[in-house]
Amino acid sequence: MAERTDLSTRARTEGMTAERSAEEIRQDIAAKRETITETVDRLGERIHQTLDWREYIADYPYVALGAAAGLGFLLSGIFKPRPTPRERILEAVAETFEDFTDRLRDTVHDAMGDLPLKKKSGPGKTVKAAITAMLTKAAVDYVKGQAGERLFGRGATHNGRQTASRGFERTGFDQHI
């Protein structure tokens, strides 16, 4: 604004003393354009330096690391899957069974005392472990079926499958009978 006033005052005083030629005006415009271009370039560089995230990270690596960790923590909390009520109930049932088996194991250990037991090795131990695993799986499946029947009712659908009474799933074979 001050430059405009200065230019207009100078133009009036020069206009009174002598007329400026077209070439002088063009040179003056070119000089002003060059100074404006330099000013805009310097301003652009200053803005670029201020907003350059790579330079900020190089200058403050610990702050950048903390910000990245905080952002990751927030995003993980937002996208964390929430368990359904059914999943929470089944987990509670599984924990109850684990507690029951731990108590049963402790009771048997207390009743047996510190008897020296002969450790078995070989295929008999593997077969015993496999049978125990199958029986445990059958018991857990039965309890899941009973819990599902109590939660969803007899013959209700669950996850697109229709459950029969007693907790067994209907197959395509016995639906035709």
SEZASE-222304 format. One record per residue: residue in one letter; chain; x, z, y of N, C-alpha, C in turn. Coordinates in Angstrom, 2 decimals, decimal comma, always signed. Layout:
<atoms>
ATOM rest kette     nxx     nzz     nyy    caxx    cazz    cayy     cxx     czz     cyy
ATOM    a     A       X       Z       Y       X       Z       Y       X       Z       Y
...
</atoms>
This chain:
<atoms>
ATOM rest kette     nxx     nzz     nyy    caxx    cazz    cayy     cxx     czz     cyy
ATOM    m     A   +0,83   +0,00   -1,18   +0,00   +0,00   +0,00   +0,87   +0,00   +1,24
ATOM    a     A   +1,95   +0,80   +1,16   +2,86   +0,86   +2,31   +3,60   -0,46   +2,46
ATOM    e     A   +3,89   -1,13   +1,32   +4,57   -2,42   +1,38   +3,68   -3,46   +2,04
ATOM    r     A   +2,40   -3,43   +1,73   +1,48   -4,40   +2,35   +1,43   -4,23   +3,87
ATOM    t     A   +1,37   -2,99   +4,27   +1,34   -2,72   +5,71   +2,63   -3,20   +6,35
ATOM    d     A   +3,74   -2,92   +5,65   +5,04   -3,35   +6,16   +5,11   -4,87   +6,22
ATOM    l     A   +4,62   -5,56   +5,19   +4,65   -7,02   +5,16   +3,76   -7,61   +6,25
ATOM    s     A   +2,59   -7,02   +6,41   +1,70   -7,56   +7,43   +2,26   -7,33   +8,83
ATOM    t     A   +2,88   -6,18   +9,05   +3,48   -5,90  +10,36   +4,66   -6,82  +10,59
ATOM    r     A   +5,47   -7,01   +9,57   +6,63   -7,88   +9,70   +6,18   -9,32   +9,92
ATOM    a     A   +5,15   -9,73   +9,21   +4,66  -11,11   +9,37   +4,15  -11,33  +10,79
ATOM    r     A   +3,48  -10,35  +11,36   +2,98  -10,50  +12,72   +4,13  -10,59  +13,73
ATOM    t     A   +5,11   -9,72  +13,52   +6,24   -9,76  +14,46   +7,05  -11,02  +14,28
ATOM    e     A   +7,23  -11,46  +13,03   +7,97  -12,70  +12,82   +7,14  -13,90  +13,29
ATOM    g     A   +5,83  -13,79  +13,07   +4,96  -14,90  +13,49   +5,00  -15,08  +15,00
ATOM    m     A   +5,18  -13,99  +15,69   +5,23  -14,08  +17,13   +6,55  -14,67  +17,59
ATOM    t     A   +7,62  -14,30  +16,85   +8,93  -14,79  +17,30   +9,20  -16,19  +16,80
ATOM    a     A   +8,90  -16,40  +15,51   +9,15  -17,75  +15,00   +8,30  -17,97  +13,77
ATOM    e     A   +7,95  -19,18  +13,56   +7,18  -19,54  +12,38   +8,11  -19,57  +11,18
ATOM    r     A   +7,62  -19,01  +10,02   +8,42  -19,04   +8,79   +8,19  -20,36   +8,10
ATOM    s     A   +9,22  -20,84   +7,51   +9,07  -22,12   +6,82   +8,50  -21,86   +5,43
ATOM    a     A   +7,99  -22,90   +4,80   +7,41  -22,79   +3,46   +8,46  -22,38   +2,45
ATOM    e     A   +9,65  -22,86   +2,61  +10,74  -22,51   +1,70  +11,08  -21,03   +1,77
ATOM    e     A  +11,08  -20,46   +2,96  +11,35  -19,03   +3,11  +10,25  -18,20   +2,45
ATOM    i     A   +9,03  -18,65   +2,58   +7,90  -17,93   +1,96   +8,03  -17,97   +0,45
ATOM    r     A   +8,38  -19,14   -0,11   +8,55  -19,28   -1,56   +9,67  -18,37   -2,06
ATOM    q     A  +10,77  -18,31   -1,35  +11,88  -17,46   -1,74  +11,47  -15,98   -1,69
ATOM    d     A  +10,72  -15,64   -0,69  +10,24  -14,26   -0,55   +9,31  -13,91   -1,72
ATOM    i     A   +8,42  -14,83   -2,08   +7,49  -14,62   -3,21   +8,27  -14,50   -4,51
ATOM    a     A   +9,27  -15,35   -4,70  +10,08  -15,31   -5,92  +10,84  -13,98   -6,02
ATOM    a     A  +11,37  -13,51   -4,90  +12,10  -12,24   -4,90  +11,15  -11,08   -5,23
ATOM    k     A   +9,96  -11,09   -4,65   +8,98  -10,03   -4,93   +8,54  -10,09   -6,39
ATOM    r     A   +8,33  -11,29   -6,93   +7,92  -11,46   -8,32   +9,00  -10,91   -9,25
ATOM    e     A  +10,26  -11,14   -8,94  +11,36  -10,65   -9,75  +11,43   -9,13   -9,74
ATOM    t     A  +11,26   -8,52   -8,59  +11,28   -7,06   -8,53  +10,09   -6,45   -9,27
ATOM    i     A   +8,95   -7,10   -9,17   +7,77   -6,60   -9,90   +8,00   -6,72  -11,39
ATOM    t     A   +8,58   -7,83  -11,84   +8,85   -8,03  -13,26   +9,83   -6,97  -13,78
ATOM    e     A  +10,87   -6,70  -13,02  +11,84   -5,67  -13,42  +11,18   -4,30  -13,50
ATOM    t     A  +10,32   -4,00  -12,55   +9,62   -2,70  -12,56   +8,71   -2,58  -13,77
ATOM    v     A   +7,98   -3,64  -14,09   +7,08   -3,61  -15,25   +7,90   -3,50  -16,54
ATOM    d     A   +9,03   -4,19  -16,64   +9,87   -4,09  -17,82  +10,41   -2,68  -18,02
ATOM    r     A  +10,88   -2,06  -16,94  +11,38   -0,69  -17,03  +10,27   +0,28  -17,44
ATOM    l     A   +9,09   +0,08  -16,88   +7,95   +0,93  -17,23   +7,57   +0,75  -18,71
ATOM    g     A   +7,59   -0,49  -19,18   +7,28   -0,76  -20,59   +8,30   -0,12  -21,52
ATOM    e     A   +9,58   -0,18  -21,17  +10,61   +0,46  -21,99  +10,43   +1,97  -22,01
ATOM    r     A  +10,10   +2,53  -20,87   +9,91   +3,98  -20,80   +8,72   +4,41  -21,67
ATOM    i     A   +7,63   +3,66  -21,63   +6,46   +3,96  -22,46   +6,82   +3,82  -23,93
ATOM    h     A   +7,57   +2,76  -24,26   +7,97   +2,53  -25,65   +8,83   +3,68  -26,16
ATOM    q     A   +9,75   +4,16  -25,35  +10,60   +5,28  -25,75   +9,78   +6,56  -25,92
ATOM    t     A   +8,81   +6,75  -25,07   +7,98   +7,96  -25,15   +7,10   +7,96  -26,40
ATOM    l     A   +6,56   +6,81  -26,76   +5,62   +6,74  -27,88   +6,26   +6,31  -29,20
ATOM    d     A   +7,56   +6,14  -29,27   +8,23   +5,69  -30,50   +8,33   +6,87  -31,46
ATOM    w     A   +7,58   +6,80  -32,56   +7,53   +7,91  -33,51   +8,83   +8,03  -34,30
ATOM    r     A   +9,54   +6,94  -34,51  +10,81   +7,00  -35,23  +11,85   +7,82  -34,45
ATOM    e     A  +11,89   +7,60  -33,16  +12,82   +8,34  -32,33  +12,44   +9,81  -32,27
ATOM    y     A  +11,15  +10,10  -32,23  +10,68  +11,49  -32,21  +11,08  +12,19  -33,50
ATOM    i     A  +10,92  +11,50  -34,64  +11,29  +12,09  -35,93  +12,80  +12,32  -35,99
ATOM    a     A  +13,57  +11,37  -35,45  +15,03  +11,53  -35,44  +15,43  +12,73  -34,57
ATOM    d     A  +14,72  +12,95  -33,47  +15,04  +14,06  -32,58  +14,56  +15,40  -33,12
ATOM    y     A  +13,40  +15,43  -33,78  +12,78  +16,66  -34,26  +12,38  +16,52  -35,74
ATOM    p     A  +13,35  +16,52  -36,68  +13,00  +16,28  -38,09  +12,19  +17,43  -38,72
ATOM    y     A  +12,48  +18,67  -38,35  +11,76  +19,79  -38,96  +10,31  +19,85  -38,49
ATOM    v     A  +10,07  +19,54  -37,26   +8,70  +19,51  -36,76   +7,92  +18,40  -37,46
ATOM    a     A   +8,55  +17,24  -37,63   +7,89  +16,12  -38,32   +7,60  +16,47  -39,77
ATOM    l     A   +8,52  +17,14  -40,44   +8,32  +17,54  -41,82   +7,18  +18,56  -41,94
ATOM    g     A   +7,13  +19,50  -41,01   +6,03  +20,47  -41,01   +4,69  +19,82  -40,74
ATOM    a     A   +4,66  +18,86  -39,82   +3,41  +18,16  -39,52   +2,94  +17,36  -40,73
ATOM    a     A   +3,87  +16,70  -41,42   +3,51  +15,93  -42,61   +2,98  +16,84  -43,72
ATOM    a     A   +3,62  +18,00  -43,91   +3,15  +18,94  -44,93   +1,77  +19,48  -44,58
ATOM    g     A   +1,55  +19,81  -43,32   +0,23  +20,31  -42,90   -0,85  +19,27  -43,08
ATOM    l     A   -0,55  +18,04  -42,72   -1,51  +16,96  -42,89   -1,82  +16,72  -44,36
ATOM    g     A   -0,80  +16,77  -45,20   -1,02  +16,62  -46,64   -1,87  +17,74  -47,20
ATOM    f     A   -1,64  +18,95  -46,74   -2,44  +20,09  -47,18   -3,90  +19,93  -46,79
ATOM    l     A   -4,14  +19,50  -45,56   -5,52  +19,28  -45,11   -6,21  +18,18  -45,91
ATOM    l     A   -5,51  +17,08  -46,13   -6,11  +15,97  -46,88   -6,37  +16,36  -48,32
ATOM    s     A   -5,49  +17,13  -48,92   -5,72  +17,54  -50,31   -6,94  +18,46  -50,41
ATOM    g     A   -7,17  +19,28  -49,40   -8,35  +20,14  -49,40   -9,64  +19,36  -49,22
ATOM    i     A   -9,56  +18,28  -48,46  -10,76  +17,48  -48,22  -11,16  +16,71  -49,48
ATOM    f     A  -10,17  +16,15  -50,19  -10,46  +15,28  -51,32  -10,40  +15,99  -52,67
ATOM    k     A  -10,34  +17,32  -52,68  -10,29  +18,06  -53,94  -11,66  +18,01  -54,61
ATOM    p     A  -11,71  +17,65  -55,91  -13,02  +17,61  -56,57  -13,57  +19,02  -56,79
ATOM    r     A  -14,83  +19,17  -56,56  -15,50  +20,46  -56,75  -16,16  +20,47  -58,13
ATOM    p     A  -16,01  +21,56  -58,90  -16,64  +21,59  -60,22  -18,16  +21,75  -60,09
ATOM    t     A  -18,85  +21,10  -61,01  -20,30  +21,20  -61,03  -20,70  +22,55  -61,63
ATOM    p     A  -21,94  +22,98  -61,44  -22,36  +24,24  -62,05  -22,21  +24,23  -63,57
ATOM    r     A  -22,48  +23,08  -64,20  -22,33  +22,98  -65,66  -20,88  +23,20  -66,06
ATOM    e     A  -19,94  +22,59  -65,33  -18,52  +22,75  -65,64  -18,08  +24,20  -65,47
ATOM    r     A  -18,61  +24,87  -64,44  -18,26  +26,27  -64,23  -18,79  +27,14  -65,37
ATOM    i     A  -20,01  +26,85  -65,84  -20,60  +27,62  -66,94  -19,80  +27,41  -68,22
ATOM    l     A  -19,45  +26,14  -68,51  -18,69  +25,87  -69,72  -17,30  +26,50  -69,66
ATOM    e     A  -16,69  +26,54  -68,49  -15,39  +27,19  -68,36  -15,53  +28,69  -68,58
ATOM    a     A  -16,61  +29,28  -68,07  -16,84  +30,70  -68,28  -17,04  +31,01  -69,76
ATOM    v     A  -17,77  +30,13  -70,47  -17,98  +30,32  -71,90  -16,65  +30,22  -72,64
ATOM    a     A  -15,82  +29,25  -72,27  -14,52  +29,09  -72,92  -13,64  +30,32  -72,68
ATOM    e     A  -13,66  +30,86  -71,47  -12,88  +32,07  -71,19  -13,39  +33,26  -71,98
ATOM    t     A  -14,71  +33,33  -72,16  -15,30  +34,41  -72,95  -14,82  +34,33  -74,40
ATOM    f     A  -14,79  +33,12  -74,95  -14,30  +32,94  -76,32  -12,82  +33,31  -76,42
ATOM    e     A  -12,03  +32,94  -75,43  -10,61  +33,31  -75,46  -10,45  +34,82  -75,42
ATOM    d     A  -11,23  +35,49  -74,56  -11,16  +36,95  -74,50  -11,58  +37,58  -75,83
ATOM    f     A  -12,62  +37,01  -76,43  -13,11  +37,52  -77,72  -12,04  +37,37  -78,80
ATOM    t     A  -11,42  +36,20  -78,86  -10,39  +36,00  -79,89   -9,18  +36,89  -79,64
ATOM    d     A   -8,83  +37,11  -78,38   -7,71  +38,02  -78,08   -8,03  +39,44  -78,52
ATOM    r     A   -9,26  +39,89  -78,26   -9,65  +41,25  -78,68   -9,69  +41,35  -80,20
ATOM    l     A  -10,19  +40,31  -80,86  -10,25  +40,31  -82,31   -8,85  +40,35  -82,90
ATOM    r     A   -7,95  +39,58  -82,32   -6,57  +39,56  -82,79   -5,92  +40,93  -82,59
ATOM    d     A   -6,19  +41,57  -81,44   -5,63  +42,89  -81,19   -6,20  +43,92  -82,15
ATOM    t     A   -7,50  +43,82  -82,46   -8,14  +44,76  -83,39   -7,55  +44,60  -84,78
ATOM    v     A   -7,38  +43,36  -85,22   -6,80  +43,12  -86,55   -5,36  +43,62  -86,58
ATOM    h     A   -4,61  +43,39  -85,51   -3,23  +43,84  -85,46   -3,16  +45,37  -85,50
ATOM    d     A   -4,07  +46,05  -84,80   -4,10  +47,50  -84,81   -4,49  +48,04  -86,18
ATOM    a     A   -5,42  +47,36  -86,86   -5,87  +47,80  -88,18   -4,79  +47,59  -89,22
ATOM    m     A   -4,05  +46,51  -89,12   -3,01  +46,19  -90,10   -1,76  +47,02  -89,85
ATOM    g     A   -1,61  +47,43  -88,62   -0,41  +48,21  -88,31   +0,79  +47,30  -88,22
ATOM    d     A   +1,95  +47,89  -88,42   +3,19  +47,12  -88,36   +3,65  +46,77  -89,76
ATOM    l     A   +2,78  +46,19  -90,56   +3,16  +45,77  -91,89   +4,09  +44,57  -91,80
ATOM    p     A   +5,12  +44,58  -92,57   +6,00  +43,40  -92,55   +5,30  +42,24  -93,26
ATOM    l     A   +5,06  +41,20  -92,56   +4,38  +40,04  -93,12   +5,43  +38,98  -93,44
ATOM    k     A   +5,23  +38,39  -94,59   +6,15  +37,33  -95,00   +5,73  +36,05  -94,30
ATOM    k     A   +6,65  +35,44  -93,59   +6,37  +34,19  -92,88   +6,35  +33,05  -93,87
ATOM    k     A   +5,27  +32,28  -93,83   +5,17  +31,11  -94,70   +5,69  +29,90  -93,96
ATOM    s     A   +6,22  +29,00  -94,70   +6,64  +27,75  -94,10   +6,25  +26,64  -95,06
ATOM    g     A   +6,16  +25,44  -94,54   +5,84  +24,31  -95,38   +4,46  +23,75  -95,08
ATOM    p     A   +3,95  +22,94  -96,00   +2,68  +22,25  -95,75   +1,47  +23,19  -95,73
ATOM    g     A   +1,53  +24,31  -96,40   +0,41  +25,24  -96,43   +0,08  +25,77  -95,04
ATOM    k     A   +1,11  +26,05  -94,27   +0,92  +26,55  -92,91   +0,29  +25,47  -92,04
ATOM    t     A   +0,70  +24,22  -92,21   +0,15  +23,11  -91,42   -1,31  +22,88  -91,76
ATOM    v     A   -1,65  +22,94  -93,04   -3,05  +22,76  -93,46   -3,91  +23,88  -92,91
ATOM    k     A   -3,40  +25,11  -92,96   -4,14  +26,24  -92,44   -4,38  +26,08  -90,94
ATOM    a     A   -3,37  +25,62  -90,20   -3,53  +25,41  -88,76   -4,55  +24,30  -88,48
ATOM    a     A   -4,54  +23,23  -89,27   -5,49  +22,14  -89,07   -6,92  +22,60  -89,34
ATOM    i     A   -7,11  +23,37  -90,41   -8,45  +23,87  -90,73   -8,94  +24,83  -89,64
ATOM    t     A   -8,05  +25,68  -89,17   -8,42  +26,60  -88,09   -8,81  +25,83  -86,83
ATOM    a     A   -8,07  +24,79  -86,52   -8,39  +23,99  -85,34   -9,74  +23,30  -85,48
ATOM    m     A  -10,04  +22,77  -86,68  -11,34  +22,11  -86,89  -12,49  +23,10  -86,79
ATOM    l     A  -12,31  +24,29  -87,36  -13,37  +25,29  -87,29  -13,59  +25,75  -85,84
ATOM    t     A  -12,50  +25,92  -85,11  -12,62  +26,30  -83,70  -13,34  +25,23  -82,91
ATOM    k     A  -12,97  +23,97  -83,13  -13,63  +22,86  -82,43  -15,11  +22,82  -82,77
ATOM    a     A  -15,47  +22,99  -84,05  -16,87  +22,99  -84,44  -17,63  +24,12  -83,75
ATOM    a     A  -17,01  +25,30  -83,68  -17,68  +26,44  -83,04  -17,86  +26,19  -81,55
ATOM    v     A  -16,86  +25,62  -80,89  -16,97  +25,35  -79,46  -18,02  +24,28  -79,21
ATOM    d     A  -18,06  +23,23  -80,04  -19,08  +22,19  -79,89  -20,48  +22,75  -80,09
ATOM    y     A  -20,63  +23,66  -81,07  -21,93  +24,27  -81,31  -22,37  +25,09  -80,09
ATOM    v     A  -21,46  +25,86  -79,55  -21,78  +26,69  -78,38  -22,10  +25,80  -77,18
ATOM    k     A  -21,35  +24,71  -77,01  -21,64  +23,77  -75,92  -23,04  +23,19  -76,09
ATOM    g     A  -23,38  +22,82  -77,32  -24,72  +22,28  -77,57  -25,80  +23,29  -77,27
ATOM    q     A  -25,58  +24,53  -77,67  -26,55  +25,58  -77,39  -26,67  +25,83  -75,89
ATOM    a     A  -25,54  +25,83  -75,21  -25,57  +26,04  -73,76  -26,26  +24,87  -73,07
ATOM    g     A  -25,99  +23,66  -73,53  -26,65  +22,48  -72,95  -28,14  +22,51  -73,20
ATOM    e     A  -28,53  +22,95  -74,40  -29,95  +23,04  -74,73  -30,64  +24,07  -73,85
ATOM    r     A  -29,98  +25,18  -73,62  -30,56  +26,22  -72,77  -30,62  +25,77  -71,30
ATOM    l     A  -29,58  +25,05  -70,89  -29,53  +24,60  -69,49  -30,49  +23,44  -69,22
ATOM    f     A  -30,53  +22,49  -70,14  -31,27  +21,26  -69,88  -32,56  +21,14  -70,70
ATOM    g     A  -32,82  +22,07  -71,58  -34,06  +22,05  -72,36  -33,95  +21,18  -73,59
ATOM    r     A  -34,93  +21,33  -74,50  -34,92  +20,56  -75,75  -35,28  +19,12  -75,47
ATOM    g     A  -34,52  +18,21  -76,06  -34,82  +16,79  -75,94  -34,58  +16,23  -74,55
ATOM    a     A  -33,92  +17,00  -73,69  -33,67  +16,53  -72,32  -32,50  +15,56  -72,32
ATOM    t     A  -32,43  +14,78  -71,29  -31,30  +13,85  -71,20  -30,20  +14,51  -70,40
ATOM    h     A  -28,98  +14,21  -70,81  -27,81  +14,74  -70,10  -26,75  +13,65  -70,09
ATOM    n     A  -26,33  +13,26  -68,89  -25,33  +12,21  -68,71  -25,75  +10,91  -69,40
ATOM    g     A  -27,02  +10,60  -69,34  -27,51   +9,34  -69,90  -27,74   +9,39  -71,40
ATOM    r     A  -27,48  +10,54  -72,06  -27,70  +10,65  -73,51  -28,85  +11,61  -73,74
ATOM    q     A  -29,66  +11,29  -74,71  -30,77  +12,19  -75,04  -30,30  +13,13  -76,12
ATOM    t     A  -30,51  +14,42  -75,91  -30,08  +15,41  -76,89  -31,28  +15,82  -77,72
ATOM    a     A  -31,05  +15,98  -79,00  -32,10  +16,42  -79,91  -32,13  +17,94  -79,93
ATOM    s     A  -33,11  +18,50  -80,61  -33,14  +19,94  -80,74  -31,96  +20,36  -81,62
ATOM    r     A  -31,60  +21,61  -81,61  -30,46  +22,21  -82,30  -29,12  +21,69  -81,77
ATOM    g     A  -29,11  +21,00  -80,62  -27,85  +20,66  -80,00  -27,16  +19,44  -80,54
ATOM    f     A  -27,79  +18,68  -81,46  -27,15  +17,50  -82,02  -27,60  +16,27  -81,25
ATOM    e     A  -26,71  +15,30  -81,15  -27,07  +14,05  -80,47  -27,78  +13,14  -81,45
ATOM    r     A  -28,78  +12,40  -80,96  -29,46  +11,43  -81,80  -28,63  +10,17  -81,90
ATOM    t     A  -28,56   +9,64  -83,05  -27,84   +8,38  -83,25  -28,84   +7,24  -83,28
ATOM    g     A  -28,35   +6,04  -83,21  -29,23   +4,88  -83,25  -29,93   +4,74  -84,60
ATOM    f     A  -29,28   +5,29  -85,68  -29,85   +5,15  -87,02  -31,12   +5,98  -87,19
ATOM    d     A  -31,11   +7,24  -86,78  -32,29   +8,06  -87,01  -33,34   +7,90  -85,93
ATOM    q     A  -33,11   +7,12  -84,90  -34,15   +6,83  -83,92  -35,15   +5,82  -84,48
ATOM    h     A  -34,70   +5,01  -85,44  -35,59   +3,99  -86,02  -36,48   +4,56  -87,10
ATOM    i     A  -36,24   +5,76  -87,54  -37,01   +6,35  -88,65  -38,31   +6,90  -88,15
</atoms>
